[in-house]
Each structure stands twice: as structure tokens, then as C-alpha cells.
């Protein structure tokens, strides 16, 4: 799964991980890169890199859903892929390697037009930390005022 590239010195806790399969679609696609922090505290909703509980040499990327006895319950965002806690249960803390905080999406093919380059630039880098929250409802300017 992802390959970590830890840094030296004060940035030694920062690294890169690459996504190789579709278990986190639509949030992450195969080929996306994640900027991760090794040993960071995990909260529900965070995307994490962890060692597979049955194959410790395999690193996987999942979303930490909730804290349970025995560790973190993790799920992929893709409902069609079940290689997550539904298959292997809660993941012990010592198997959680890093927390992702930024997604880098490489450009697909050769983008020749300025519009295509601008689209890629605005969609390529996205933060991935914290739970996904719905947007607050928009207030319309022509809505009637509420009086007491």
C-alpha cells in the first residue's frame, strides 16, 4: 500500500504515502499522494495510515471512524470495498502509523489548455483532516425577517 518517506531533523515526523487501491474512493484515488504525520494523535474522521492487522508488512489507508475497546474502528470510504474493520475488527493503537493531513493529486495526462491546468490546480491539493462536516444552510437575502 502506501510507502512512507520519513524526513530527517525537525521534519522527521512528516512523510509521504501513496494510495494504490480504490478503497477510499471518492475521497482518495489510486495515485494520490498523502502528506502524513507519523505518531500524530488520531480523532474520529481522520484519514490514517496503518499496518494491516493480518499482514504487518502491508500499509493501508482508512478513515478512523470511532474509538472502540481494543483500538480504532476504521472504514474505507468506498462502500463496495470491505477490507476494513468490518473484516478484521478494531485496529490496536500500535498498528496506526500516521495521520494524513493533505492530499496531493497528480495531473492526469497532458493538460494543454489553461482551463484544464486551473481545474487541476484548484482540485489537486486538499486538506483531509477532521471529520467531514456538512455545510451550514445558506441564508437567502430575500428571506423574510423573523420578528418576535
N, C-alpha and C positions, 0 to 999 in steps of 0.2 A: 504494500500500500504506500503511504507517503514515505518519503526519505527526508530525514531531518538533517539540517546542516548547521549545527551549533557554531556560534561565533566565539572569539577569544576576548579576554578582557572584560570591560564593563557590560558588553553586549552578549556575553556568553549564554544568557538565558533566552536570547532571540534566535529563531531559526526559520527555515522554510520547509513546507511539506507540500507534496504534490498529490492531487486527487487522481485516482486511477479507475474508479468504477462509478456506476450511476446511483449508488445507494443514498446519496444526499441530494439528488435532483429534486426540485428545481433550484434549490439554493446554490448548490455547487455542481459543476460539471466535470467530467473527466478532462484532465489537462489544466484545470485551475490550480493555482498555487496559493498556499495559505501562509501568512506570516504568523508564527506561533510564539508563545512564551512558555518555556519549559518550567515546570514546577509551579505554575500560577494557580491561584485559588479558582475553583470552579463553582459556578452558580447555575441554577436551572435555566435552560435556554441557551447556554454556551455551546459552541461547537468545540469538540475536544478531539485530540489525537490520543489513541490508547492502544495498548497491546491486546491482541485478540486473546480472550481467556483460554482458548484451547490450543492456540498456536502462538506462543510468545515471541516468535521471530517475525510475526506479521503485525504491522501497524495499520490501524483502521481509523477512519474519521466518522464521528457520530455526534448527535446532539444530546447533551446531558439533560434528561427530562426531569428527574427528581431524585432526591436522596432516599435510599431505602436501607434497611438493615443489610449490612454486607457490602455496601458501596453505592455506586451510581447506576440508575436505570437509564440506559442510552437507547436512542432510536435513530434510524435513518429518516430523512425527510421524504424519501420515495416510498409510497405505500405498497408498491409491488415487490420491494426487496425486504426480506425478513432476516437478514444477517445482523441482528442486533440483540438487545436484551430479551426479546420475545423468544429467541433461540437459546441464548446462553445465560440468562439471568442477570442479576446485578453485578457490576464490574467493581472489584476491590479498588480502593484508592491507589494502591501501589502500581496498578496497571495503567492509570491515567498519566500520560506522559506530558502533555502540553495543552494549552488552551489557544484556539485560533482567535485572532482579533482583526485580521484584514484579509480579504480575498483579492487576488490578482488574476485577472482573466486574460490569457494571451489572445492576440488578434487572430481571427480565423482567415486564412488565405491572404491574398494581396488586396488591401483596401486602397483603391486608386482615387476615389472621389473624396473631397474634403468633408462631405456629409458623412460618409462611412467612417472616416477617421474620427470625426467628432462624436459619432454614436459610440464607437468603441471606447474613446477616452472617457466619456461620461458613464459608461457601464462597466469598465474594466476593474476599477478599484472600488471596493465596497467594504465597510466595516461589517463584521459578522458576530460581534459580541452581544451578549444580553439576550433576553427573551424577545421574541417577535411581538410587538405591541400594535394593536390596531390604531389607525389614525383617529383623532377626535373628530366628531362630526363638524362639518363646515357650517358656519353661521352665515346665512344669506343676508345681504344688505337690505333687501326689500321685505324681510320678515317683519311682521307686526311686533311692536314693542309690548312687553308684558307689564301691566301696571297692577298695583295692589288694590 
